[in-house]
Every structure is written in C-alpha cells, then in structure tokens.
C-alpha cells in the first residue's frame, strides 16, 4: 500500500466526512418525513375523534328521552280516551235531540 501524503490524507478525510454528512442528511430527511406523516395521521385521528365525540355527546340522554316519550304517549292515550268519551256523549246527545224532533 502506498504512503499517503498529507494533502492526500486531507482529501481522503474530506471525502469520508462528505459521505458521512450525506448519509446523515439522508437519514435526517427520512426521520423528518416519518415525523410529518405521524403528525398528519395524528391530526386526522384527532379530527375524527372530535367528530365522533360531537355525534355521540347526547347518547346518554336517550334513556331520559325514552321516559319522556313514554309519558307523552300515556298522556296522548288518555286524551284520546277523553275525546272518545266526549264524542260518545255528543253522539248520544244528538240522538236524543233527534228523537225529540228538535231541529238544529
């Protein structure tokens, strides 16, 4: 192996340093790209999570809503029964007025 002069040794060390710098730059750019991808995906997950939370925030109220709806149904049934009773009385009244020969 031939002896290297000081200048040749200097150029060899500069070439090795340049290769190391290029490798470090490539590796850092890969790390930065991976970090940006992770950040972008994390942001998308966060946005979807917020949308899911907004869409499901009132689910806990369904039990209360069902109870109120049952009360409304019960009240509506009693109103319908009352209206049916009033209708029956009015029909009876109309029949009794019709039998007496009354005219409207």
OpenMM code with the backbone's topology and positions (N, CA, C; nanometers):
from openmm import Vec3, app, unit

residues = "UNK UNK UNK UNK UNK UNK UNK UNK UNK UNK UNK UNK UNK UNK UNK UNK UNK UNK UNK UNK UNK UNK UNK UNK UNK UNK UNK UNK UNK UNK UNK UNK UNK UNK UNK UNK UNK UNK UNK UNK UNK UNK UNK UNK UNK UNK UNK UNK UNK UNK UNK UNK UNK UNK UNK UNK UNK UNK UNK UNK UNK UNK UNK UNK UNK UNK UNK UNK UNK UNK UNK UNK UNK UNK UNK UNK UNK UNK UNK UNK UNK UNK UNK UNK UNK UNK UNK UNK UNK UNK UNK UNK UNK UNK UNK UNK UNK UNK UNK UNK UNK UNK UNK UNK".split()
positions = [
    Vec3(0.0847, -0.1171, 0.0000),
    Vec3(0.0000, 0.0000, 0.0000),
    Vec3(0.0894, 0.1236, 0.0000),
    Vec3(0.0611, 0.2142, -0.0901),
    Vec3(0.1464, 0.3329, -0.0992),
    Vec3(0.1237, 0.4280, 0.0171),
    Vec3(0.2237, 0.5000, 0.0511),
    Vec3(0.2157, 0.6005, 0.1564),
    Vec3(0.1355, 0.7194, 0.1065),
    Vec3(0.0485, 0.7732, 0.1928),
    Vec3(-0.0313, 0.8899, 0.1569),
    Vec3(0.0402, 1.0149, 0.2067),
    Vec3(0.0387, 1.1136, 0.1229),
    Vec3(0.0969, 1.2411, 0.1643),
    Vec3(-0.0041, 1.3138, 0.2517),
    Vec3(0.0363, 1.4203, 0.3104),
    Vec3(-0.0510, 1.4987, 0.3973),
    Vec3(-0.1713, 1.5523, 0.3221),
    Vec3(-0.1491, 1.5971, 0.1988),
    Vec3(-0.2594, 1.6521, 0.1195),
    Vec3(-0.3553, 1.5405, 0.0791),
    Vec3(-0.3024, 1.4257, 0.0409),
    Vec3(-0.3884, 1.3140, 0.0038),
    Vec3(-0.4692, 1.2655, 0.1242),
    Vec3(-0.4058, 1.2618, 0.2383),
    Vec3(-0.4757, 1.2226, 0.3603),
    Vec3(-0.5860, 1.3231, 0.3931),
    Vec3(-0.5549, 1.4501, 0.3718),
    Vec3(-0.6537, 1.5563, 0.3936),
    Vec3(-0.7724, 1.5375, 0.3015),
    Vec3(-0.7507, 1.5145, 0.1727),
    Vec3(-0.8593, 1.4945, 0.0765),
    Vec3(-0.9391, 1.3673, 0.1084),
    Vec3(-0.8738, 1.2632, 0.1507),
    Vec3(-0.9416, 1.1403, 0.1882),
    Vec3(-1.0320, 1.1639, 0.3089),
    Vec3(-0.9822, 1.2362, 0.4081),
    Vec3(-1.0655, 1.2649, 0.5257),
    Vec3(-1.1827, 1.3550, 0.4890),
    Vec3(-1.1619, 1.4493, 0.3953),
    Vec3(-1.2714, 1.5344, 0.3487),
    Vec3(-1.3757, 1.4519, 0.2738),
    Vec3(-1.3329, 1.3564, 0.1929),
    Vec3(-1.4255, 1.2707, 0.1191),
    Vec3(-1.5064, 1.1843, 0.2157),
    Vec3(-1.4381, 1.1279, 0.3148),
    Vec3(-1.5094, 1.0463, 0.4148),
    Vec3(-1.6086, 1.1327, 0.4924),
    Vec3(-1.5692, 1.2523, 0.5296),
    Vec3(-1.6579, 1.3437, 0.6018),
    Vec3(-1.7783, 1.3808, 0.5150),
    Vec3(-1.7537, 1.4031, 0.3852),
    Vec3(-1.8637, 1.4366, 0.2946),
    Vec3(-1.9628, 1.3209, 0.2855),
    Vec3(-1.9120, 1.1986, 0.2767),
    Vec3(-2.0001, 1.0814, 0.2714),
    Vec3(-2.0811, 1.0715, 0.4006),
    Vec3(-2.0171, 1.0931, 0.5135),
    Vec3(-2.0868, 1.0880, 0.6426),
    Vec3(-2.1948, 1.1955, 0.6478),
    Vec3(-2.1616, 1.3159, 0.6015),
    Vec3(-2.2596, 1.4247, 0.6022),
    Vec3(-2.3788, 1.3895, 0.5128),
    Vec3(-2.3539, 1.3341, 0.3950),
    Vec3(-2.4630, 1.2960, 0.3038),
    Vec3(-2.5510, 1.1898, 0.3684),
    Vec3(-2.4891, 1.0891, 0.4320),
    Vec3(-2.5654, 0.9842, 0.4981),
    Vec3(-2.6500, 1.0434, 0.6109),
    Vec3(-2.5912, 1.1337, 0.6897),
    Vec3(-2.6654, 1.1965, 0.7997),
    Vec3(-2.7818, 1.2784, 0.7455),
    Vec3(-2.7611, 1.3524, 0.6369),
    Vec3(-2.8683, 1.4330, 0.5771),
    Vec3(-2.9810, 1.3427, 0.5286),
    Vec3(-2.9459, 1.2333, 0.4633),
    Vec3(-3.0475, 1.1405, 0.4143),
    Vec3(-3.1263, 1.0816, 0.5301),
    Vec3(-3.0557, 1.0379, 0.6342),
    Vec3(-3.1239, 0.9803, 0.7499),
    Vec3(-3.2132, 1.0821, 0.8204),
    Vec3(-3.1638, 1.2043, 0.8356),
    Vec3(-3.2456, 1.3087, 0.8981),
    Vec3(-3.3686, 1.3414, 0.8144),
    Vec3(-3.3536, 1.3452, 0.6835),
    Vec3(-3.4701, 1.3732, 0.5988),
    Vec3(-3.5726, 1.2607, 0.6090),
    Vec3(-3.5257, 1.1360, 0.6205),
    Vec3(-3.6186, 1.0246, 0.6390),
    Vec3(-3.6908, 1.0353, 0.7735),
    Vec3(-3.6175, 1.0744, 0.8776),
    Vec3(-3.6789, 1.0914, 1.0095),
    Vec3(-3.7817, 1.2040, 1.0069),
    Vec3(-3.7480, 1.3140, 0.9415),
    Vec3(-3.8407, 1.4273, 0.9336),
    Vec3(-3.9659, 1.3881, 0.8562),
    Vec3(-3.9496, 1.3158, 0.7463),
    Vec3(-4.0642, 1.2719, 0.6668),
    Vec3(-4.1538, 1.1795, 0.7500),
    Vec3(-4.0927, 1.0867, 0.8236),
    Vec3(-4.1708, 0.9958, 0.9090),
    Vec3(-4.2438, 1.0734, 1.0183),
    Vec3(-4.1762, 1.1708, 1.0782),
    Vec3(-4.2395, 1.2520, 1.1826),
    Vec3(-4.3562, 1.3324, 1.1270),
    Vec3(-4.3417, 1.3867, 1.0072),
    Vec3(-4.4512, 1.4615, 0.9444),
    Vec3(-4.5698, 1.3699, 0.9146),
    Vec3(-4.5420, 1.2479, 0.8681),
    Vec3(-4.6503, 1.1522, 0.8431),
    Vec3(-4.7226, 1.1172, 0.9725),
    Vec3(-4.6458, 1.0953, 1.0783),
    Vec3(-4.7067, 1.0642, 1.2077),
    Vec3(-4.7920, 1.1814, 1.2543),
    Vec3(-4.7398, 1.3017, 1.2396),
    Vec3(-4.8135, 1.4213, 1.2812),
    Vec3(-4.9425, 1.4370, 1.2010),
    Vec3(-4.9348, 1.4150, 1.0708),
    Vec3(-5.0535, 1.4282, 0.9848),
    Vec3(-5.1592, 1.3243, 1.0230),
    Vec3(-5.1161, 1.1998, 1.0443),
    Vec3(-5.2108, 1.0953, 1.0809),
    Vec3(-5.2696, 1.1197, 1.2201),
    Vec3(-5.1879, 1.1687, 1.3109),
    Vec3(-5.2382, 1.2003, 1.4450),
    Vec3(-5.3415, 1.3122, 1.4381),
    Vec3(-5.3188, 1.4105, 1.3519),
    Vec3(-5.4150, 1.5191, 1.3354),
    Vec3(-5.5461, 1.4666, 1.2780),
    Vec3(-5.5391, 1.3766, 1.1800),
    Vec3(-5.6598, 1.3172, 1.1228),
    Vec3(-5.7358, 1.2374, 1.2288),
    Vec3(-5.6638, 1.1620, 1.3101),
    Vec3(-5.7274, 1.0841, 1.4169),
    Vec3(-5.7949, 1.1778, 1.5163),
    Vec3(-5.7283, 1.2873, 1.5494),
    Vec3(-5.7852, 1.3845, 1.6425),
    Vec3(-5.9139, 1.4439, 1.5875),
    Vec3(-5.9128, 1.4797, 1.4587),
    Vec3(-6.0326, 1.5381, 1.3965),
    Vec3(-6.1484, 1.4377, 1.3959),
    Vec3(-6.1205, 1.3145, 1.3597),
    Vec3(-6.2250, 1.2121, 1.3586),
    Vec3(-6.2757, 1.1877, 1.5004),
    Vec3(-6.1855, 1.1854, 1.5964),
    Vec3(-6.2261, 1.1689, 1.7363),
    Vec3(-6.3182, 1.2801, 1.7823),
    Vec3(-6.2874, 1.4042, 1.7432),
    Vec3(-6.3742, 1.5161, 1.7806),
    Vec3(-6.5119, 1.5027, 1.7159),
    Vec3(-6.5155, 1.4563, 1.5898),
    Vec3(-6.6443, 1.4382, 1.5224),
    Vec3(-6.7257, 1.3275, 1.5897),
    Vec3(-6.6596, 1.2193, 1.6267),
    Vec3(-6.7295, 1.1105, 1.6958),
    Vec3(-6.7832, 1.1598, 1.8292),
    Vec3(-6.7028, 1.2351, 1.9014),
    Vec3(-6.7472, 1.2883, 2.0304),
    Vec3(-6.8668, 1.3815, 2.0123),
    Vec3(-6.8642, 1.4643, 1.9094),
    Vec3(-6.9752, 1.5561, 1.8850),
    Vec3(-7.1024, 1.4801, 1.8481),
    Vec3(-7.0862, 1.3703, 1.7746),
    Vec3(-7.2034, 1.2937, 1.7325),
    Vec3(-7.2593, 1.2043, 1.8423),
    Vec3(-7.1810, 1.1742, 1.9428),
    Vec3(-7.2269, 1.0829, 2.0471),
    Vec3(-7.2461, 1.1508, 2.1820),
    Vec3(-7.2347, 1.2820, 2.1862),
    Vec3(-7.2410, 1.3527, 2.3136),
    Vec3(-7.3788, 1.3387, 2.3779),
    Vec3(-7.4843, 1.3243, 2.3009),
    Vec3(-7.6183, 1.3212, 2.3592),
    Vec3(-7.6746, 1.1805, 2.3740),
    Vec3(-7.5960, 1.0787, 2.3523),
    Vec3(-7.6462, 0.9421, 2.3666),
    Vec3(-7.6929, 0.9151, 2.5096),
    Vec3(-7.6255, 0.9707, 2.6075),
    Vec3(-7.6628, 0.9476, 2.7464),
    Vec3(-7.8033, 0.9975, 2.7754),
    Vec3(-7.8542, 1.0905, 2.6939),
    Vec3(-7.9866, 1.1468, 2.7160),
    Vec3(-8.0977, 1.0592, 2.6586),
    Vec3(-8.0645, 0.9540, 2.5851),
    Vec3(-8.1671, 0.8718, 2.5222),
    Vec3(-8.2591, 0.8059, 2.6249),
    Vec3(-8.2051, 0.7625, 2.7368),
    Vec3(-8.2892, 0.6995, 2.8390),
    Vec3(-8.3921, 0.7992, 2.8916),
    Vec3(-8.3478, 0.9206, 2.9171),
    Vec3(-8.4396, 1.0239, 2.9643),
    Vec3(-8.5414, 1.0578, 2.8544),
    Vec3(-8.4957, 1.0643, 2.7302),
    Vec3(-8.5860, 1.0936, 2.6189),
    Vec3(-8.6910, 0.9850, 2.6048),
    Vec3(-8.6505, 0.8599, 2.6192),
    Vec3(-8.7462, 0.7496, 2.6113),
    Vec3(-8.8496, 0.7581, 2.7229),
    Vec3(-8.8073, 0.7961, 2.8431),
    Vec3(-8.9010, 0.8092, 2.9550),
    Vec3(-9.0015, 0.9207, 2.9275),
    Vec3(-8.9542, 1.0335, 2.8768),
    Vec3(-9.0437, 1.1453, 2.8454),
    Vec3(-9.1386, 1.1061, 2.7329),
    Vec3(-9.0880, 1.0337, 2.6328),
    Vec3(-9.1735, 0.9893, 2.5230),
    Vec3(-9.2817, 0.8938, 2.5731),
    Vec3(-9.2489, 0.8077, 2.6683),
    Vec3(-9.3489, 0.7175, 2.7264),
    Vec3(-9.4562, 0.7969, 2.7999),
    Vec3(-9.4155, 0.9019, 2.8710),
    Vec3(-9.5132, 0.9872, 2.9393),
    Vec3(-9.6031, 1.0582, 2.8389),
    Vec3(-9.5448, 1.1066, 2.7313),
    Vec3(-9.6230, 1.1747, 2.6273),
    Vec3(-9.7227, 1.0772, 2.5655),
    Vec3(-9.6786, 0.9542, 2.5398),
    Vec3(-9.7676, 0.8534, 2.4832),
    Vec3(-9.8820, 0.8234, 2.5787),
    Vec3(-9.8520, 0.8115, 2.7060),
    Vec3(-9.9556, 0.7852, 2.8048),
    Vec3(-10.0565, 0.8993, 2.8084),
    Vec3(-10.0061, 1.0221, 2.8068),
    Vec3(-10.0946, 1.1387, 2.8072),
    Vec3(-10.1781, 1.1433, 2.6803),
    Vec3(-10.1176, 1.1146, 2.5670),
    Vec3(-10.1907, 1.1153, 2.4405),
    Vec3(-10.3013, 1.0096, 2.4413),
    Vec3(-10.2736, 0.8937, 2.4994),
    Vec3(-10.3762, 0.7890, 2.5081),
    Vec3(-10.4921, 0.8344, 2.5961),
    Vec3(-10.4616, 0.9001, 2.7086),
    Vec3(-10.5696, 0.9460, 2.7959),
    Vec3(-10.6502, 1.0569, 2.7281),
    Vec3(-10.5832, 1.1417, 2.6507),
    Vec3(-10.6552, 1.2454, 2.5756),
    Vec3(-10.7464, 1.1806, 2.4726),
    Vec3(-10.6944, 1.0766, 2.4040),
    Vec3(-10.7762, 1.0072, 2.3042),
    Vec3(-10.8973, 0.9411, 2.3701),
    Vec3(-10.8775, 0.8829, 2.4891),
    Vec3(-10.9891, 0.8223, 2.5607),
    Vec3(-11.0920, 0.9277, 2.5998),
    Vec3(-11.0416, 1.0429, 2.6491),
    Vec3(-11.1323, 1.1519, 2.6854),
    Vec3(-11.2084, 1.2038, 2.5653),
    Vec3(-11.1383, 1.2168, 2.4536),
    Vec3(-11.2042, 1.2638, 2.3319),
    Vec3(-11.3075, 1.1629, 2.2846),
    Vec3(-11.2753, 1.0338, 2.3000),
    Vec3(-11.3730, 0.9303, 2.2624),
    Vec3(-11.4966, 0.9375, 2.3504),
    Vec3(-11.4771, 0.9620, 2.4803),
    Vec3(-11.5912, 0.9734, 2.5713),
    Vec3(-11.6751, 1.0957, 2.5368),
    Vec3(-11.6098, 1.2071, 2.5079),
    Vec3(-11.6841, 1.3283, 2.4680),
    Vec3(-11.7604, 1.3027, 2.3396),
    Vec3(-11.6972, 1.2342, 2.2459),
    Vec3(-11.7629, 1.2037, 2.1190),
    Vec3(-11.8850, 1.1150, 2.1414),
    Vec3(-11.8725, 1.0167, 2.2306),
    Vec3(-11.9859, 0.9286, 2.2597),
    Vec3(-12.1003, 1.0076, 2.3227),
    Vec3(-12.0690, 1.0995, 2.4151),
    Vec3(-12.1729, 1.1818, 2.4780),
    Vec3(-12.2403, 1.2720, 2.3749),
    Vec3(-12.1593, 1.3301, 2.2849),
    Vec3(-12.2185, 1.4163, 2.1822),
    Vec3(-12.3059, 1.3358, 2.0874),
    Vec3(-12.2650, 1.2135, 2.0551),
    Vec3(-12.3491, 1.1269, 1.9702),
    Vec3(-12.4807, 1.0953, 2.0417),
    Vec3(-12.4702, 1.0652, 2.1711),
    Vec3(-12.5922, 1.0373, 2.2485),
    Vec3(-12.6814, 1.1588, 2.2554),
    Vec3(-12.6215, 1.2761, 2.2731),
    Vec3(-12.6994, 1.3998, 2.2780),
    Vec3(-12.7659, 1.4255, 2.1441),
    Vec3(-12.6935, 1.4025, 2.0357),
    Vec3(-12.7514, 1.4247, 1.9030),
    Vec3(-12.8669, 1.3284, 1.8795),
    Vec3(-12.8533, 1.2050, 1.9251),
    Vec3(-12.9622, 1.1083, 1.9079),
    Vec3(-13.0833, 1.1491, 1.9908),
    Vec3(-13.0585, 1.1928, 2.1138),
    Vec3(-13.1723, 1.2290, 2.1977),
    Vec3(-13.2423, 1.3541, 2.1434),
    Vec3(-13.1648, 1.4492, 2.0899),
    Vec3(-13.2260, 1.5677, 2.0296),
    Vec3(-13.3001, 1.5304, 1.9029),
    Vec3(-13.2496, 1.4341, 1.8304),
    Vec3(-13.3160, 1.3891, 1.7070),
    Vec3(-13.4457, 1.3182, 1.7377),
    Vec3(-13.4571, 1.2465, 1.8493),
    Vec3(-13.5783, 1.1739, 1.8873),
    Vec3(-13.6861, 1.2713, 1.9328),
    Vec3(-13.6477, 1.3842, 1.9864),
    Vec3(-13.7473, 1.4809, 2.0363),
    Vec3(-13.8013, 1.5659, 1.9219),
    Vec3(-13.7383, 1.5522, 1.8070),
    Vec3(-13.7878, 1.6293, 1.6932),
    Vec3(-13.7316, 1.7681, 1.6878),
    Vec3(-13.6247, 1.7941, 1.7582),
    Vec3(-13.5622, 1.9238, 1.7550),
    Vec3(-13.4879, 1.9453, 1.6269),
    Vec3(-13.4810, 2.0650, 1.5824),
    Vec3(-13.4061, 2.0943, 1.4630),
    Vec3(-13.2898, 2.1839, 1.4987),
    Vec3(-13.1854, 2.1674, 1.4304),
    Vec3(-13.0661, 2.2460, 1.4638),
    Vec3(-13.0743, 2.3895, 1.4252),
] * unit.nanometer
topology = app.Topology()
chain = topology.addChain("A")
for resn in residues:
    res = topology.addResidue(resn, chain)
    for name in ("N", "CA", "C"):
        topology.addAtom(name, app.Element.getBySymbol(name[0]), res)
